[in-house]
Structure formats: structure tokens, C-alpha cells
Amino acid sequence: MANIKSQKKRNLTNAKRAERNKAVKSELKTRVKSASNSIGTDAQDADVQLAVKRLDKAAAKGVIHPNQAARRKSRLMKKVNAS
């Protein structure tokens, strides 16, 4: 455990950020999975659009790397275009 006051504060903020990032990453997985499963159904466009939006938002906030967001969107769109 840290003895320095600023480091104690830093540990608290790091824990908050980690929890927030964990929630965002979990939502990303859910959105991408639901978009993949909805390919070929009526809800396909809405699910894919929402997944892409969430990926872009996560990349903008620094939760995931922009290249990772681009890669995931590319893979999702390949699946959509293949159907």
C-alpha cells in the first residue's frame, strides 16, 4: 500500500477508470455479438449501426485503441457484406 497521499488518490482514480473501462468493453462485446447474430434479420441495420457507434465512442474515449476499433468494425462489416 502506498504511503504518499497523491499515490493513494491515484490508486482510487485508477480503480474507478478500470471499472468504467471494464463496463465499456463488456458492452462492446455484447453489441458486436448481437450485431453478428442479427445478420440476415430485420434488426440487422440497427444492431450493426449501434455496434459501430459504440466502437467509435470507445476509441474516442481511449478505452480501446483506434486501430482495434477499425479492425473490429472491418470484421463486422465483412460478415454483413458476406450475407
Residue, then its C-alpha position, 0 to 999 in steps of 0.5 A: m500500500a502506498n504511503i504518499k497521499s497523491q499515490k493513494k488518490r491515484n490508486l482510487t482514480n485508477a480503480k474507478r477508470a478500470e471499472r468504467n473501462k471494464a463496463v465499456k468493453s463488456e458492452l462492446k462485446t455484447r453489441v458486436k455479438s448481437a450485431s453478428n447474430s442479427i445478420g440476415t434479420d430485420a434488426q440487422d441495420a440497427d444492431v450493426q449501426l449501434a455496434v459501430k457507434r459504440l466502437d467509435k465512442a470507445a476509441a474516442k474515449g481511449v478505452i480501446h485503441p483506434n486501430q482495434a476499433a477499425r479492425r473490429k468494425s472491418r470484421l463486422m462489416k465483412k460478415v454483413n457484406a458476406s450475407 
